[in-house]
Amino acid sequence: MGTGAVPDAAAVGDSHAALLRDVMDRIGDKWSVTVICRLDAGPLRFNALKRATDGITQRMLSATVRRLERDGLISRTVEPTTPPRVEYALTARGRSLHGVLAGLVDWTERNLDDIRRDRAAYDEAGSRARSSAGSSPGGAAASWPRPSSASSPRPSAARPASTAAPPNPPTPASGSNARCGASAPTTSTCTTSTGPAPRCPST
């Protein structure tokens, strides 16, 4: 009995899942689908297949037929002519896949108008929602006016303590012992040592 290592179940599962994703990517690729559909009518040479596959470049077509040939979906036949003649045709597996794709195309044709209408309704609803959000006060597009420099009060700088000198003391009146305030009102009287004196002149 052999003693070979038993493959890990998780590794086998991961490999199967990876292959499944790769094949699904091939089936879902638009150029692969188009080439399979074009070859359903019969074998085609490379240039004829390129003309039938509108929009595909020569480099993309070369890569697409190589992948399809590797998966066994199409065959490549080279005839020994000058120059060599290369034809591509669907294999039995490719024809079975074409039957599935034809059903998918039919489903798309039946639902195309409804899909177009639903897309338009969805896009219109999204546009209205964005417009409503932009015009609302809390929306992303709302902007609040900033006060101008002319209307916004500026903070006043702190003023230093006053260092002005105190007022000068009153100057004695000329010719008497009276003392009068420098800013005394015009009705104030001066007092002398000998009695009331005449009113002080207005300052």
Secondary structure, 3 states (H helix, E strand, C coil): CCCCCCCCHHHHHHHHHHHHHHHHHHHHCHHHHHHHHHHCCCCEEHHHHHHHCCCCCHHHHHHHHHHHHHCCCEEEEEECCCCCEEEEEECHHHHHHHHHHHHHHHHHHHHHHHHHHHHHHHHHHHHHHHHHHHHCCCCCCCCCCCCCCCCCCCCCCCCCCCCCCCCCCCCCCCCCCCCCCCCCCCCCCCEECCEECCCCCCC
